[in-house]
């Protein structure tokens, strides 16, 4: 081989090496971007829920029995010794389960999934027919409009005489909350099919949606961690999570929206893992349906967009960013189209509604219920400026500036305000799942189950159970996040639901808060909590065993002396 050929080959090899090194450096930057984003999410959640978990040991937020119907929260000091004892007892139970760990890997999970669905359906139907709750407040406004629309009557959209009309000064309810028409549309379809004589169809659908949601969480756990034992633990935790089942009496979009959003998340996770474009279609459709049912599910939309951007940077999958744009247009566009449709059918033009700025103003102010809970500020400000959203928002910004100055000048007060706002929502372990039906009227006599839950020993048992269950769930969730770090298992798939929870936590920290608002995020903690518990079960703990062994030898040494 002549010198020219050798020189040419050497140059080619150098160029190939440069390209290879450049590709490696590019991939490192892409994966570093994902690493920073997902671990920042995990860190923030770890800090937030470590605080909540610790606080759950020392106190519980409960509804004041002397002002139960007023939804007033009081902060009750817990029996700390009991909480610590139960936590230690649970830890011992977990380590005892380690002996039977092989069983988790052998159990037929398909049967367990089916059993979980049947179990939830059975409990849910028993509960809703035990109390036969009648809608009230906002849920009755939605029921009234949907049931009337099913019969071709749109009078409630025009104002005048409608449920609680005096409270809205004769303006239509939907001049304040036009986004509610998404769930009105869903409800109207239900009432056209099943008739308008009963409130039960939505409650029945809620029960079905809770069962399907639990199945979705089990599937997500399976896809994320690919361990039969982790899914087995998740199913056990889901079976013990009764609050969403009890919440099924609420004729509103929370449960239906939760179900659609969870399954949209499942399809997006599968897309991230497989890059199959077809999975984006059900993901997008379910996300749009979730935002129709409950507009707060826009938090899922934001989380999806963030993770799709990270996926685009990481994998150079440009269809991911295109899908992110598409679901933004679809979610906002479909909800606006529904509003326009009802305006045309009713022959009215609705106002833009209470803005997010007004909700922020409400969330930063005191309330008779708890800090940052509903206080009427948003509604009253909007009415004061005759439904002029621009001037109402300007007034809200002025009040927000005042509140920020108060917080800045009184850091102790600010810490108490936001600390109590967090615990009033996340450390109220029933999440209003019993309250939402107990304070309402009932279409028939409440049976023994309902009476026992409202006023008897059954209710007392569940209040204690909920307190301990949520406390342990938070501890497992915090352990799970730590284990994600430890096992280097943080990625856009495992962090997707975590980002949704972080979004919900942050939104309700600043904007209007209520414990019922965070209920739909509780089930999202379960996959990570199950992973944490499974990691503990798989641990070696040689040093702990050695220490325990030394402790056991002490009494023997004393006897020998």
C-alpha positions in Angstrom: 0.0 0.0 0.0 1.5 3.4 -1.0 1.9 6.3 1.3 -1.0 8.2 -0.2 -3.4 5.4 0.5 -2.1 5.1 4.1 -2.6 8.8 4.6 -6.1 8.7 3.2 -7.1 5.8 5.5 -5.7 7.5 8.5 -7.6 10.7 7.7 -10.8 8.7 7.3 -10.4 6.9 10.6 -9.7 10.2 12.4 -12.9 11.7 10.8 -14.9 8.6 11.9 -13.5 9.0 15.4 -14.5 12.7 15.5 -18.0 11.9 14.3 -18.3 9.1 16.8 -17.0 11.3 19.7 -19.4 14.1 18.6 -22.3 11.6 18.6 -21.3 10.4 22.1 -21.1 14.0 23.4 -24.4 14.8 21.8 -26.1 11.8 23.4 -24.5 12.7 26.8 -26.0 16.2 26.6 -29.4 14.8 25.6 -29.4 12.3 28.5 -28.0 14.9 30.9 -31.0 17.2 30.0 -33.4 14.4 30.9 -31.4 13.5 34.1 -31.5 17.1 35.3 -35.3 17.6 34.6 -36.5 14.3 36.1 -34.2 14.5 39.2 -35.3 18.0 39.9 -38.9 16.9 39.8 -38.0 14.0 42.2 -36.1 16.3 44.6 -38.9 18.8 44.9 -41.4 16.1 45.5 -39.2 14.4 48.0 -38.9 17.6 50.0 -42.7 18.3 49.8 -43.8 14.9 50.8 -41.1 14.4 53.4 -42.7 17.4 55.1 -46.2 16.1 54.7 -45.2 12.6 55.9 -43.6 14.0 59.1 -46.5 16.3 59.7 -48.9 13.4 59.3 -47.3 11.7 62.3 -47.8 14.7 64.6 -51.2 16.0 63.5 -54.3 15.4 61.3 -56.6 17.9 59.7 -60.2 17.2 60.4 -63.5 18.9 59.9 -64.8 20.8 62.9 -67.7 18.8 64.2 -69.4 22.0 65.5 -69.2 23.5 62.0 -69.2 20.3 59.9 -71.5 21.6 57.1 -69.4 24.8 56.8 -66.3 22.7 55.7 -64.2 24.2 58.5 -60.8 22.6 59.1 -59.2 22.3 62.5 -55.7 20.9 63.1 -55.9 18.1 65.6 -52.8 16.8 67.5 -52.3 13.1 66.9 -51.5 10.3 69.2 -47.9 10.4 68.2 -47.1 7.2 70.2 -49.8 5.3 68.3 -48.7 6.6 64.9 -45.1 5.7 65.6 -46.2 2.3 66.9 -48.3 1.5 63.9 -45.5 2.7 61.5 -43.0 0.4 63.3 -45.5 -2.4 63.3 -45.9 -1.9 59.5 -42.1 -1.9 59.1 -41.9 -5.2 61.0 -44.8 -6.6 58.8 -42.9 -5.6 55.7 -39.7 -7.4 56.8 -41.8 -10.5 57.8 -43.3 -10.4 54.3 -39.7 -10.7 52.9 -39.8 -14.4 53.9 -42.7 -14.9 51.4 -41.2 -12.7 48.7 -41.0 -15.5 46.2 -44.8 -15.7 46.3 -45.2 -12.2 44.8 -43.3 -13.3 41.7 -45.5 -16.4 41.2 -49.0 -15.0 41.9 -51.3 -14.7 38.8 -51.5 -10.9 38.4 -54.2 -11.2 35.7 -56.6 -12.7 38.2 -55.6 -10.1 40.8 -56.3 -7.3 38.4 -59.7 -8.7 37.6 -60.3 -9.3 41.3 -59.4 -5.7 42.0 -61.9 -4.4 39.5 -64.7 -6.6 40.8 -63.8 -5.7 44.4 -64.0 -1.9 43.7 -67.2 -2.3 41.7 -68.9 -4.2 44.5 -67.8 -1.8 47.3 -68.7 1.3 45.1 -72.2 0.1 44.2 -72.9 -0.9 47.8 -71.9 2.6 49.0 -73.7 4.8 46.4 -76.9 2.8 46.9 -76.5 2.9 50.7 -76.6 6.8 50.8 -78.3 7.8 47.5 -76.8 11.3 47.6 -78.5 14.2 45.9 -76.3 16.8 44.2 -75.9 20.3 45.7 -74.0 23.5 45.0 -72.0 23.4 41.8 -72.8 19.8 41.1 -76.5 20.6 41.1 -75.9 23.5 38.7 -74.3 21.1 36.3 -77.0 18.5 36.8 -79.8 21.1 36.3 -78.3 22.4 33.0 -77.4 18.9 31.6 -80.8 17.4 32.5 -82.6 20.4 31.0 -80.4 20.4 27.9 -81.2 16.7 27.4 -84.9 17.8 27.1 -84.1 20.7 24.8 -84.3 23.4 27.6 -81.4 25.9 27.9 -83.0 28.4 30.2 -80.3 28.0 32.9 -77.7 29.3 30.4 -79.7 32.5 29.9 -79.8 33.4 33.6 -83.0 34.3 35.4 -84.5 31.6 37.5 -82.1 28.7 38.1 -80.6 26.8 41.0 -79.1 29.3 43.5 -79.6 32.2 41.1 -79.7 34.8 43.8 -76.1 34.0 44.7 -75.1 34.9 41.2 -77.2 38.1 41.0 -79.3 36.7 38.2 -76.3 36.1 35.9 -76.1 32.7 34.5 -73.8 30.4 36.5 -71.8 29.8 33.3 -70.9 33.5 33.0 -68.7 32.8 35.9 -67.6 29.2 35.1 -68.0 28.5 31.4 -65.4 25.7 31.6 -68.0 23.6 33.5 -69.8 23.2 30.2 -67.4 20.4 29.3 -68.8 18.2 32.0 -72.3 19.5 31.2 -71.8 18.1 27.7 -70.7 14.7 29.1 -73.6 14.6 31.5 -76.1 15.6 28.9 -75.1 12.6 26.8 -75.6 10.4 29.9 -79.0 11.8 30.7 -80.2 11.5 27.1 -79.4 7.8 27.2 -80.6 7.0 30.8 -83.2 9.7 31.4 -83.3 12.7 33.7 -85.3 11.3 36.6 -82.4 10.0 38.6 -79.0 11.3 39.9 -77.6 7.8 39.9 -76.3 7.3 36.4 -73.2 9.6 36.9 -72.6 7.9 40.3 -72.7 4.5 38.7 -70.3 5.7 36.0 -68.0 7.1 38.8 -67.8 3.7 40.4 -66.9 2.1 37.1 -64.3 4.8 36.5 -62.7 4.2 39.9 -62.4 0.5 39.1 -60.9 1.3 35.6 -58.6 3.9 37.2 -57.2 1.3 39.6 -56.6 -1.1 36.8 -54.8 1.7 34.9 -52.5 2.4 37.9 -51.7 -1.4 38.2 -50.9 -1.4 34.4 -48.7 1.7 34.8 -46.8 0.1 37.7 -46.3 -3.0 35.5 -45.0 -1.0 32.6 -42.7 1.3 34.7 -41.0 -1.3 36.9 -41.5 -4.5 35.0 -41.6 -6.5 38.3 -44.5 -8.7 39.2 -43.8 -8.1 42.9 -44.1 -4.3 42.5 -47.4 -4.6 40.7 -48.6 -7.1 43.4 -47.8 -4.5 46.1 -49.5 -1.7 44.1 -52.7 -3.8 43.8 -52.7 -4.3 47.6 -52.3 -0.6 48.2 -55.0 0.2 45.7 -57.3 -2.3 47.5 -56.8 -0.4 50.7 -57.4 3.0 49.2 -61.1 3.5 49.8 -61.4 7.3 49.5 -62.0 7.5 45.7 -64.6 4.7 46.0 -66.5 6.7 48.7 -66.1 9.9 46.6 -68.1 8.3 43.8 -71.3 9.8 45.2 -70.1 13.2 44.0 -72.0 14.0 40.8 -69.1 15.9 39.2 -66.2 15.5 36.8 -63.4 14.6 39.2 -63.6 10.8 39.0 -64.3 10.6 35.3 -61.5 13.0 34.6 -59.1 11.1 36.8 -59.9 7.9 35.0 -59.3 9.3 31.5 -56.1 11.1 32.6 -54.6 8.0 34.2 -55.2 6.0 31.1 -53.9 8.8 28.9 -50.7 8.7 31.1 -50.5 4.9 30.6 -50.6 5.3 26.8 -48.0 8.1 26.9 -45.7 5.9 29.0 -46.0 3.1 26.5 -45.2 5.5 23.7 -42.0 6.6 25.5 -41.0 3.0 25.9 -41.9 1.7 22.4 -42.0 4.8 20.1 -45.2 3.4 18.6 -47.0 6.5 17.2 -50.4 4.8 17.2 -50.4 5.0 21.1 -50.6 8.8 20.8 -54.1 8.7 19.4 -55.8 7.2 22.5 -53.5 9.2 24.7 -54.7 12.5 23.1 -58.3 11.6 23.0 -58.4 10.5 26.6 -56.5 13.7 27.7 -59.0 15.9 25.9 -61.9 14.0 27.5 -60.2 14.4 30.9 -60.0 18.2 30.5 -63.6 18.3 29.4 -64.7 16.4 32.6 -62.5 18.5 34.9 -60.6 21.5 33.6 -58.0 21.2 36.4 -56.7 18.2 34.4 -54.9 20.8 32.3 -52.2 20.1 34.9 -51.8 16.7 33.1 -51.5 18.6 29.8 -48.7 20.7 31.1 -46.9 17.6 32.4 -47.3 15.8 29.1 -46.0 18.7 27.1 -42.9 19.0 29.4 -42.1 15.3 29.1 -42.7 15.3 25.3 -40.2 18.2 25.0 -37.7 16.2 27.1 -38.4 13.1 24.9 -37.8 15.2 21.7 -34.4 16.5 23.0 -33.4 13.0 24.2 -34.5 10.9 21.3 -34.8 13.4 18.4 -38.4 12.2 18.0 -39.9 15.3 16.3 -43.3 13.8 16.3 -43.3 14.2 20.1 -43.1 18.0 19.9 -45.8 17.9 17.1 -48.0 15.8 19.4 -47.4 18.2 22.3 -48.7 21.1 20.1 -51.6 19.0 18.8 -52.9 18.1 22.3 -52.6 21.8 23.4 -54.7 22.9 20.5 -57.2 20.0 20.9 -57.7 20.4 24.7 -58.2 24.1 24.5 -60.0 24.0 21.2 -62.5 21.3 22.1 -63.5 23.0 25.4 -64.0 26.3 23.6 -66.0 24.6 20.9 -68.3 23.1 23.5 -68.8 26.6 25.0 -69.6 28.1 21.6 -72.0 25.2 20.9 -74.0 25.8 24.1 -74.0 29.6 23.4 -75.5 28.9 20.0 -78.1 26.5 21.3 -79.2 28.8 24.1 -78.9 32.0 21.9 -76.7 33.8 24.5 -73.1 35.1 24.7 -71.4 34.1 27.9 -68.7 36.1 29.7 -65.1 34.8 29.7 -65.5 33.7 33.3 -63.5 33.9 36.5 -59.8 34.1 35.5 -56.9 32.2 37.0 -55.6 35.5 38.5 -58.8 35.6 40.6 -58.3 32.0 41.7 -54.7 33.0 42.7 -56.0 35.9 44.7 -58.4 33.5 46.5 -55.7 31.0 47.2 -53.4 33.6 48.8 -56.1 34.9 51.2 -57.6 33.6 54.5 -60.8 31.6 54.5 -63.3 30.6 57.2 -62.6 27.0 56.1 -58.7 26.9 56.0 -56.0 29.1 54.6 -56.4 29.5 50.9 -59.6 27.5 50.7 -62.8 28.9 49.1 -63.6 32.4 50.4 -65.8 34.0 47.8 -63.2 36.7 46.8 -62.9 35.6 43.2 -66.7 35.5 42.7 -67.4 38.8 44.5 -64.6 40.6 42.7 -65.9 39.4 39.3 -69.4 40.5 40.2 -68.2 43.8 41.5 -66.7 44.7 38.1 -69.9 43.5 36.3 -68.2 40.4 34.8 -65.4 42.5 33.2 -62.5 40.0 33.4 -59.8 42.6 32.6 -60.7 45.1 35.3 -61.5 42.3 37.8 -58.0 40.8 37.1 -56.4 44.2 37.6 -58.1 44.5 41.0 -57.0 40.9 41.9 -53.4 41.7 41.0 -53.5 44.7 43.4 -54.7 42.5 46.2 -52.1 39.8 45.3 -49.4 42.4 45.6 -50.7 43.4 49.0 -50.7 39.8 50.2 -47.2 39.2 48.9 -46.0 42.3 50.8 -47.7 40.9 53.9 -45.9 37.5 53.5 -42.6 39.3 52.8 -42.8 41.4 55.9 -44.1 38.6 58.1 -42.2 35.4 57.3 -43.5 33.6 60.3 -47.1 34.3 59.2 -46.2 33.2 55.7 -44.8 29.9 56.9 -47.9 29.3 59.0 -50.2 30.2 56.2 -48.6 27.9 53.6 -47.8 25.2 56.1 -51.4 25.0 57.2 -52.6 25.3 53.6 -50.6 22.2 52.7 -51.6 20.1 55.7 -55.3 21.2 55.4 -55.3 19.6 52.0 -52.8 16.7 52.0 -53.1 15.8 55.7 -56.9 15.6 55.7 -57.0 11.8 55.1 -60.6 11.4 54.1 -60.2 14.0 51.3 -63.9 14.9 51.9 -64.9 11.5 50.4 -67.4 11.0 53.2 -68.2 14.7 53.7 -69.4 15.2 50.1 -72.4 12.9 50.6 -73.0 13.3 54.4 -73.8 17.0 54.2 -76.3 16.6 51.3 -79.8 15.4 51.0 -80.6 11.8 50.1 -83.2 10.5 47.8 -84.1 7.6 50.0 -83.5 6.5 53.6 -79.9 5.9 54.5 -79.3 2.2 55.3 -77.2 0.8 58.2 -73.9 1.1 56.3 -74.5 4.7 55.6 -75.6 5.5 59.1 -72.6 3.6 60.5 -70.2 5.5 58.3 -71.8 8.9 59.1 -72.5 8.6 62.8 -71.4 5.1 64.1 -68.4 3.1 64.9 -67.8 2.2 61.2 -67.1 5.9 60.5 -64.8 6.2 63.5 -62.9 3.1 62.3 -62.4 4.4 58.8 -61.3 7.9 60.1 -58.5 6.1 62.1 -57.8 3.8 59.2 -57.5 6.6 56.7 -55.2 8.5 58.9 -52.8 5.6 59.3 -53.1 4.5 55.6 -52.2 7.9 54.3 -49.4 8.3 56.7 -47.8 5.0 55.6 -48.5 5.8 51.9 -46.6 9.1 52.2 -43.7 7.4 54.0 -43.5 4.7 51.3 -43.8 7.3 48.6 -40.9 9.3 50.0 -38.9 6.0 50.3 -39.9 5.2 46.7 -38.5 8.5 45.4 -35.3 7.9 47.3 -35.0 4.5 45.7 -35.6 5.9 42.3 -32.4 7.9 42.9 -30.6 5.0 44.4 -31.4 2.6 41.6 -30.9 5.2 38.9 -34.4 4.5 37.7 -35.4 8.2 37.2 -36.5 8.8 33.6 -39.4 10.5 31.7 -41.5 7.4 32.2 -41.1 7.0 36.0 -41.3 10.8 36.5 -44.4 11.5 34.4 -47.0 10.9 37.2 -44.6 12.5 39.6 -44.6 15.7 37.6 -48.4 15.6 37.6 -48.4 15.3 41.4 -45.9 18.1 41.6 -48.0 20.2 39.4 -51.1 19.6 41.5 -49.2 20.2 44.7 -47.8 23.5 43.4 -51.1 24.7 41.9 -53.1 24.1 45.0 -50.4 25.6 47.2 -50.8 28.9 45.4 -54.4 28.8 44.0 -57.7 27.8 45.6 -57.2 24.7 47.7 -59.4 22.0 49.2 -58.7 18.5 50.3 -61.1 17.0 47.8 -59.1 18.7 45.0 -56.0 16.6 45.8 -57.9 13.3 46.1 -57.3 12.4 42.5 -53.6 12.8 42.9 -53.4 10.3 45.8 -53.6 7.2 43.6 -50.7 8.5 41.5 -48.4 8.0 44.5 -49.1 4.3 44.6 -46.7 3.1 41.8 -43.7 4.8 43.4 -44.8 3.8 46.9 -45.0 0.2 45.7 -41.6 0.4 44.1 -40.2 1.8 47.4 -41.7 -1.0 49.4 -40.5 -3.6 47.0 -36.9 -2.2 47.1 -37.0 -2.5 50.9 -38.1 -6.1 50.6 -35.3 -6.8 48.2 -32.7 -5.2 50.5 -29.9 -7.2 52.0 -29.7 -5.3 55.3 -26.6 -7.3 56.4 -25.5 -4.5 58.8 -28.9 -4.3 60.5 -29.0 -8.1 60.9 -25.5 -8.0 62.3 -26.5 -5.3 64.8 -29.7 -7.2 65.8 -27.6 -10.3 66.3 -25.3 -8.5 68.6 -28.2 -7.2 70.6 -29.5 -10.8 71.0 -26.1 -11.9 72.4 -26.2 -9.4 75.2 -28.7 -11.2 77.4 -26.8 -14.5 76.9 -23.5 -12.8 78.0 -25.2 -11.5 81.1 -26.4 -15.0 82.0 -22.9 -16.4 81.5 -21.6 -13.8 84.0 
